[in-house]
Amino acid sequence: MLRHMTGLLIYILRVIEDRPDTPLDDLSWAQESQRFTSVLATLDGILQRQTNLTLGEAQHLLQGPLSDAMTHAGQLALLRRAAEEALPPEDFTRADIHVQHLHPES
């Protein structure tokens, strides 16, 4: 499931940066976790700099691969709880979120 989530993020990179499609090798959980985190950090950096996505492109990415990955994150949390290894609760309504306005409205 984590490899699939990595693949979804790589798909987004391919769409945004016109990267070639490359198959993902099977890795151990620790290696896949590291790869997922690395790809996520790369995508985060690109999305912070990317200014030419149209609204339609952004919606396509959010409603497609990003939503799919978030669904799987929830499934992983559910599986951890079932295995009695639940993640600690977190209140995201109190998250320290900073919004950067790249294009201030006139």
N, C-alpha and C positions, 0 to 999 in steps of 0.2 A: 504494500500500500504506500509506504514511504517512497519507494522508487517511482511509483506512478505519480505521486505528488511532485517529485523532482522533475519528472518528465513534463508535467503540466507547466511548471515554471520555465523550463527550457523552451517549451512551445511558445510561451509569451516572448521570451528573448528572441526566438526565431522570427516572430511576427514583427517585433519592434525594430530589430537590427538586421533583418534579412540574413540570418545565420543559416548554415546548412543543417539538414536533419542528420543527427548521428544517433545510433542506437545506444542505449544505456546498458553497461555491463552489470551483472549481478554482483553486489558487494555485501559485505557483512553489515549488520545493523549499525555498528559504530561507524564504519566507513560511509554508509549511506546517509547517516545522520550528519556527518561532516560535509558530504557533498550537497545535501539539501540545504544546510545552513549557508554554504558558500554560494550556491546558486541564488538563494533568497537574498543574500547581501548584494550580489551583483545586480539582481533585478531591482532591488530597492534603490541602489545608486543610480541606475539608468532611469528609473521612473522619476527620481528627484531632478534629473537634468533634462529629461525628455519634454519638449514643449510643442511638438508638432503632431501629437495624437489628436485625431478628430473626436468629437463626442461619440460618434458611432463606433469608432475603434475602441475607445475606452469602455463603452458599454459592452461591446463584444467580449473584451477581455475580462471584465468584471462578472458578466452574466454567464460566461463560459468557463474557462480554465481556472480563474481565481475562485469562483463559487464552488467548483468541483474540488479544488484543493482544500478550501475551508470546510466543506462537508466531510472530507476524509480526516481532517484534523479533529473534528468532533467524534468521528468513529474511533480514532486512536485513543482519545480521552475516555470514551465509553469502554473500550477493551481494557484499558489500564484499570478502570474502576472495577470491572468484572474480575480482573486478576488480583484484586485487592492491592493494587499499586496506584491508587488514584492520585492525580495531580492535586496540589494544594489549591484551594479555592482562591479566586482573584476577582476583584470588583473592577471591571473595566470602565465603569462609569466614573471612576476616580483616577483613570490613567492620565499621566502627564503627557498630553498630546500638544505638539506645537505645529501650527499650520503656517507654511510658507506661501506667500502669494507671489507667484512668479510673474504674473501679468496683472498688475494693479488695474482695476477698472477706472476709466476716465470719468 
